Amino acid sequence: MNRINFARCSGVIVDICKGHGSWFDHEELTRIVEFIRAGGLDAARAKEKAAIEEERRQLRHEHLSADGSLSSLLDIEAADDHRTTGITTGIASARGLLKLLLD
């Protein structure tokens, strides 16, 4: 069982088990819904994208100044695209789950 801060910034700590799912303590689901309705999920997504872009810029700069290799730059971009897809898929999954619960 792992405890995570929903969307990394909501302040709602959710219990997660890979094998058995998620558990919400009293009022946690309500607080998550309020966080999303207030635009928190969109703000968290924008913050995460900005952080990823900044990390990309730093990595490009480091690799280009180290050896100027185009293949190194392409490897970094491919890894970044994979990580970004995983993050957006997770956010979309959370959004879909909440839509099912709320509709």
N, C-alpha and C positions, 0 to 999 in steps of 0.2 A: 504494500500500500504506500502510495506517495501522496504528499500534500503539495498542491500547486496553487499559486495565486492566479485566479481566472484572468486571462488576457494579460497576465504579468503585471497588471497595474490596478486592478479593480479593488483590491483589498479583501476580496472574498476568497478564502482558502477552501479548496475543494479536495476531497479525498478521492484518489484515482487508483484503480487496480486494473492492470492490463488484462487479466483473466476474467474479472467479474464486473467491471464497469465503474461508474462514478457514484459517490454517496454525497448527499447534501445534508448538512445539519440544519437545525431549525432556522428558517428565514433565509438560508443561503440562496436558494433558487429565486426567491422574490428579489433579493438584493442584486443578483446577476441580471435578472430581467430589467430592473430599474437602471442598472449600469448601461445596458444595451440601449434601452429607450432614450437615455440621456445622451447618446452618441459616444459612449465610452469605447465600444468595440471598434467603431470607425477611427476614433482618435488613436487607439492602441495600434491598429493596423498601419496608420500613417506614420506613427512614431517608429514602428518596427521597420517599415520600408526605408525611412530616412536613415536609420542606423545601418541597415544593410548597404545602402548606397554609399555611405561614408566609409564603411569597411572595404567595399569594392575599390573606392578611390585610393585608399591607403595601400591596399594590396597591389594595385596596378602600379602605383608610384614606387613601392619597394622593389617589385620585380623588374620593372623597367630600368630603374637606376642600378640594380644589382648586375643585370646581364643584358638587358635590352632584348631578351628573347621573346619572339612573337608566340612560340608554342607555349611558353609559361603563361603568358597573358590569356591565351585561349583556354588553357586548363582552369585558370582561376574563374573565368567567365562561366564555363560549363558547371563548375561546382557551385557558384553563386546562384545560377538559374535553378539548379536542383533544390537548393536550400530554400529559396524564395517560394518555389512551387509547394514545398512541404508546409511552409508556414501558412500560405494562403489557403491551402486545402484544409488545414486544421481549423482555421477561422471560419471557412465556409461550412465545415461540418458542424461546428458549434452553432452557427447561425441557423442551419437547417434543423437541428435538433430543437432549438428553442422555438422556431416557427411551428414545428409540429406540436409542441407542448402548449403554445399560446393560442393557436387557431382553433 
